[in-house]
Each structure stands twice: as structure tokens, then as C-alpha cells.
């Protein structure tokens, strides 16, 4: 039965790589991008859809950044979006900051990308920063995020993130981000897989966006962050990670919401990067530890689970500075089993729930909105 220890040993090797990658993380980047003197002017493009729990805190964290010259362009698909009230308040509190709101109705399958396409047309500056509406940025974020673009060979800068949670379901997802997802990103970078970007932050030159054909090129893809990174990489540029870590608010979501959210992510990754998705099976250390233990290979089980827990702490608490990881680390095995269930469910099905729409995914990563069948007429 020793062959049943092989997956556990493979998982242990994977998390050992994660520890090595964490030890090599955070090397100082080159100096800031210069346009004559100081960092180049920057346009922040921020699509909004509803009001996230910490939305105002998130946008204040951007407006209050210490950066010589930048603007914030908000885009909404609905003129009655409740987030617009917070943006109006932001404009009052930061009268010296150029803050603009664009209401852009779009028929793009990915409505967020449709809004981004309109915002990009309004942007004044040579650098563009795109991130999710709930991202809370630390001081120095803009300088850190633009630093690596001093190298003309770098085409896009992205960054890691950690989650803030108010419910047990959200805490589970936050733990997964810090101890499962982030290690996978570090390992991928260590092994030279560098074609992806994260929606937490994408900074690139407006010229690179023009070269890839604009946001319209990726309007049919749900994984717009991955596709942006892939297209810029195909132009011959490198993708780098900034040293800064941002926060995303998961709120008080329920277990059903967490399941739908993670299943959408899983199926999207499966059609975007199928090889990576199937290869991800090796990362489920808790499952393979249980298999090894059932086969009597306790040493393999202990090795896999021990390195998995250690890597989670090193990456989550050490690299991401997630204070909740040390408190919730004992939940990692349970979170792993939940993650494996999501992974298995992600192997099947071609539809996902995204906001208030149901989207069908195609094998090439594209998506389109499912048409709802009309209700049958009642005859009396």
C-alpha cells in the first residue's frame, strides 16, 4: 500500500516549494517610473456595482494616497447604483483630487470589462491601474504598484491580497486565500509560470492596452484579469508582483454564497488554464494525508499535513501579514476538504452565477449570458 503515499509526498513537495518561494518573496523593485521627474501620472479605473461593506473605506484609501499626480475614474452601469452616493461624498471630501463618474451602459458579456473600455477612453494619463471596487489599499500603494514599470521590459504589475471576513463562511474563504491560493501563486512564480495577473491590482501602460487591442479584446471573457495578463505577456512583456499587499472585504457572506463564488472561480480557471487546474489536484494535502493514513503510511501523512500547515502560516502570516491566519490555522485541514469539494464540482458544469446573471462558459474561456426562457402563458 506504499504507493498510496505518493500523492501525499507530492503534496509535501509542493508545500515545501511554497515555503522556498515565500523565503524569496519581496525583493526590492527598481525605482519608480519617471516622466521627467517623479513617478508618471496615473489613472485609476474603478468599475463599481453596488455598495460593498467597506466600499467607502476602500475608495478613501485610494483618494488619500501620496502620489504626485493621479485621477480616479469610477464607472457604473446603472445611474441609480447606490455606490454613486459614496463617490459623491468622496468628491466633497477630496475637492482637490480629480474624481470623475462615468455611467456606461454596455452589452458586453463581461459588463465590468465593458465599463473599463469606456473608462480607458476617458483616462488622461500614461499609466492605468485597475482593481476591484472593494480593495482597501495601504499607504504607499500607488508608488509600490508602479515601481517595477521603471523597467521597460515589465508590462504589468499585480499584487497579492488578503481577505477581511465577518462570518464563519467568509473566514473560511479568507483562510483559503491566504493559505491555499497565495501559496499557489508563489509556487507558480517560482516555477516560471508568469502569464497571469490578479484582479486585486493590475497596473500597465496605456500604450500596452492599445497594443493588445483595448479592453474590447477581452470583453467576452469572465476571467478578465487573467486575460489582461496573458495578452500583455504575449506582447513580449514581463509580469511582476509589487511588494505591497492589499485587502479585499468578503463581508458576512453565507456558506451558499461562498460556495457559488468559489465554484465560479473554479470553473473559470478550468476553462482558462485547464492544465493548471487539473495539476492543482496535487495541492490538496489534507486529502492525500488522509489517504496515506488510511493506507498505514503515517509518515507520509504527517509530512504532507505538517508542511501544508507550516506553508500556510509562513505565507499567510509572514508574506501576507494576515493576522487571522495564526488564530484560524487549526481550521486549515477543514478548509482544505471544502476546497477539494469545490475543485471536484469545478470539474463539471459550464454555467456560473456572476452578480445577477447566469453565464455559460466556453472551452476557450469565453462566456455569454444565458437567455432566460419566457414563462409559459396561463390559460384560464
Secondary structure, 3 states (H helix, E strand, C coil): CHHHHHHHHHHHHHHHHHHHHHHCCCCCCCCCCECCCCECCEEEEEEECCCCCCHHHHHHHHHCCCCCCEEEEEEECCCCCCHHHHHHHHHHHCCCCEEEEEECCCCCCCHHHHHHHHHHHHCCCCEEEECCCCEECCCCHHHHHHHHHHCCCEEEEECCEEEEECCHHHHHHHHHHHHHHHHHHHHHHHCCCCCCCECCEEEEEHHHHHHCCCHHHHCCECCHHHHHHHHHHHCCCEEEECCCCEEEEEECCCHHHHHHHHHHHHHHHHHHCHHHHHHHHHHCHHHHHHHHHHCCCHHHHHHHHHHHHHHHHHHHHHHCCCHHHHHHHHHHHHHHHHHHHHHHHHCCCCEEEECCEEEEECCCCEEEECCCCCCCCCCC
